[in-house]
Amino acid sequence: MAGCAFCEIVAGRAPATIKRETPASVVIVPLAPVTDGHVLVIPRQHVADAATDPRVSADTMLDAAQYARDHYSQFNIITSAGEAASQSVFHLHLHVVPRAVNDMLMERRLQEVLHQ
């Protein structure tokens, strides 16, 4: 889709640190990872969000779960649908965020929000 940053990455026309490629998706490092190992799983097919095409969403989730299983023992897999849900790039993507006990991720995020 014209003007979509993730479509540009998937097509190889924009730079990204690619960690894995599958027939259905590309796994990249986000510009501002919240933890070491945080990645985005982006479907090759442009769909706006998880509700747009459930088959694409399922394939992307499968790739995210396999990546997480292969790299981490504890993690979150997160996606947002719509501006009110904090979606900022309107091309489906799943965040795979490695977690650790006492990693303070939620506390750090709360502090960021409070200081905006």
N, C-alpha and C positions, 0 to 999 in steps of 0.2 A: 504494500500500500504506500502510495506516495506520501512522503513526509513522516513516515513512521521510523523512529530511530532503531527499533528492534528489527524491523524488516531490513533495514540497511545493514545491520550487523549480520543477520542470517544470510543475506546475499553476499557478504564479504566486501561490501562497499564502505563500511565504517569500521574503525578499529575496535577491538575488544580482546581481552584475555580469555581465550577459549580453553575450557578445561575438559570438555567432552562433546562429541557430536554423535547423534543417532539419526536414523532416518526421519524421526518425528521432531527432534528438538536439538537445540544448541544450549550448552551449559557455559555460562560466562561468569566472570568476577564482576560484581557491581562497582560503580564508580565510588561509592561510599559504603563499603562493607561494615556491618555492625559488629561482627566478630571475625576472628581469623577463620578462613574456610567458608565464609558466607558466599553463596553462589545464587545466580538466577537461572532458572530453566525456562527457556523460551521456545514455544512451538515454531516450527518453520512456516506453518500456515498462519496467516494473519487472522486472528479472531480477537475481538475487543476484550473479552473477559471470560470467566469460567462458565457462564450461562449461555454464551453465544452458540457454541457448538460442543455439546457434551462429549462427543467422541474425541475431538481434539483435546479437550480438557482431560479426559481419561488417559489418553496416550502421554500427555505431558506429565500428569501425576505419576504414571508408571515410571517414566524416566527419572523424575525427581526422587521417587522412593528408591529406585535402584542406585542412583548416585549416592543418596544419603546412606543406604545400607553398606555400600562399598567403602565409604570414607569416614563415617561417624558412628558412634554408639548412642549418642543422645542428640536430638535435634528437633527443630520446628520446621514444618513445611507450611508456608503462608501464602495466600493470594488475596487480592482485594478486587471487588467488582463495583465500580462506580466511584465518582468523586467523593461522595459522602463517606465511603469506606476507605478513603485515602489512596485510591488508585490515581497515579500521576502519569503513567504511560499506558495508553489505551490499546495495548497489545498484550494478551494474556501472558503472564509470567508468574512463576512460583519461586518464592524465596526459600532456599534451604539454608537454615541457620543452625550451625553446630552450637550445642549448649553444654555447660558444665555446672555442677553444683556450685552455688555461690558465685556465679559469673557476674552477678550484679547488672545484667543486661536490662532488666525491667526498671531497676532503680536509676540507671544512667539515662534511660529514655525519659523517665518521669522528670528528672532534673533538667533535661533539654527542653521539655515542654514548659516547665515552670519558668524557665529563664528566657523564653521567647518574647 
